[in-house]
Amino acid sequence: MSDDLRNAAARKGSFVQTLQAVAWSFFGVRRSADHAQDVAKLNPVHVIVAGVAGAALFVLALVLLVQWVVGSGVAA
């Protein structure tokens, strides 16, 4: 593993900060200054885990919404 990768994985950004950054990314709005700060502080492993978890929750919410709409008869 290269030194850059080791240094990135050793970053001390909190998981809550990571969740906030990923949530803003899903929303699609992020200032470039905040993005640069995230790149400098956040642990890339946390970003990957939060991104996969966020995507799974989003898909689950969509599936539940579709099931509710179809089951309620609104879509008929």
Sine and cosine of phi, psi and omega as CSV:
sin_phi,cos_phi,sin_psi,cos_psi,sin_omega,cos_omega
0.00,0.00,0.68,-0.73,-0.05,-1.00
-0.97,0.24,0.29,-0.96,0.01,-1.00
-0.90,0.44,-0.60,0.80,0.01,-1.00
-0.89,0.46,-0.66,0.75,0.01,-1.00
-0.93,0.37,-0.63,0.77,0.05,-1.00
-0.90,0.44,-0.68,0.73,0.01,-1.00
-0.90,0.43,-0.63,0.77,0.01,-1.00
-0.91,0.42,-0.67,0.74,-0.03,-1.00
-0.95,0.32,-0.31,0.95,-0.02,-1.00
-1.00,-0.04,0.04,1.00,0.00,-1.00
-0.88,0.47,0.52,-0.85,-0.13,-0.99
-0.97,-0.24,0.32,0.95,0.05,-1.00
-0.87,0.49,0.64,-0.77,-0.04,-1.00
-0.97,0.26,0.36,-0.93,0.00,-1.00
-0.93,0.36,-0.50,0.87,0.05,-1.00
-0.91,0.41,-0.67,0.74,0.08,-1.00
-0.87,0.50,-0.64,0.77,0.02,-1.00
-0.90,0.43,-0.69,0.72,0.03,-1.00
-0.88,0.48,-0.65,0.76,0.03,-1.00
-0.90,0.44,-0.69,0.72,0.00,-1.00
-0.90,0.43,-0.66,0.75,0.01,-1.00
-0.93,0.37,-0.64,0.77,0.03,-1.00
-0.88,0.47,-0.69,0.72,0.05,-1.00
-0.90,0.44,-0.57,0.82,0.02,-1.00
-0.92,0.40,-0.64,0.77,0.05,-1.00
-0.91,0.43,-0.59,0.81,0.02,-1.00
-0.95,0.32,-0.45,0.89,0.09,-1.00
1.00,-0.03,0.23,0.97,-0.02,-1.00
-0.82,-0.57,0.86,-0.52,0.01,-1.00
-0.41,-0.91,0.78,-0.62,0.07,-1.00
-0.96,0.29,0.53,-0.85,-0.03,-1.00
-0.91,0.42,-0.53,0.85,0.04,-1.00
-0.92,0.40,-0.65,0.76,0.04,-1.00
-0.92,0.39,-0.62,0.79,0.04,-1.00
-0.89,0.46,-0.70,0.71,0.01,-1.00
-0.89,0.45,-0.61,0.79,0.03,-1.00
-0.92,0.39,-0.65,0.76,0.04,-1.00
-0.89,0.46,-0.69,0.73,0.00,-1.00
-0.87,0.49,-0.59,0.81,-0.03,-1.00
-0.98,0.21,-0.49,0.87,-0.15,-0.99
-0.97,-0.26,-0.59,0.81,-0.20,-0.98
-0.99,0.15,0.57,-0.82,0.06,-1.00
-0.98,0.19,0.83,-0.56,-0.05,-1.00
-0.88,0.48,-0.50,0.87,0.04,-1.00
-0.91,0.41,-0.67,0.75,0.05,-1.00
-0.89,0.45,-0.63,0.78,-0.01,-1.00
-0.90,0.45,-0.68,0.73,0.00,-1.00
-0.90,0.43,-0.73,0.68,0.00,-1.00
-0.88,0.47,-0.72,0.70,0.00,-1.00
-0.91,0.41,-0.61,0.79,0.01,-1.00
-0.92,0.40,-0.69,0.72,0.02,-1.00
-0.92,0.40,-0.68,0.73,0.02,-1.00
-0.90,0.43,-0.66,0.75,0.03,-1.00
-0.90,0.44,-0.67,0.74,0.02,-1.00
-0.91,0.42,-0.65,0.76,0.02,-1.00
-0.90,0.43,-0.67,0.74,0.04,-1.00
-0.91,0.41,-0.62,0.79,0.03,-1.00
-0.90,0.44,-0.72,0.69,0.02,-1.00
-0.90,0.44,-0.67,0.74,0.03,-1.00
-0.88,0.48,-0.68,0.73,0.03,-1.00
-0.89,0.46,-0.66,0.75,0.03,-1.00
-0.91,0.42,-0.68,0.73,0.01,-1.00
-0.89,0.46,-0.71,0.71,0.02,-1.00
-0.90,0.43,-0.63,0.78,0.04,-1.00
-0.89,0.46,-0.70,0.71,0.01,-1.00
-0.90,0.43,-0.69,0.73,0.03,-1.00
-0.88,0.48,-0.65,0.76,0.01,-1.00
-0.91,0.41,-0.69,0.73,-0.01,-1.00
-0.92,0.40,-0.71,0.71,-0.01,-1.00
-0.92,0.39,-0.64,0.77,-0.02,-1.00
-0.94,0.33,-0.46,0.89,-0.04,-1.00
-0.99,0.15,-0.22,0.98,0.01,-1.00
1.00,0.07,0.04,1.00,0.01,-1.00
-0.92,0.40,-0.57,0.82,-0.09,-1.00
-0.99,0.13,-0.08,1.00,-0.08,-1.00
-0.98,0.20,0.00,0.00,0.00,0.00
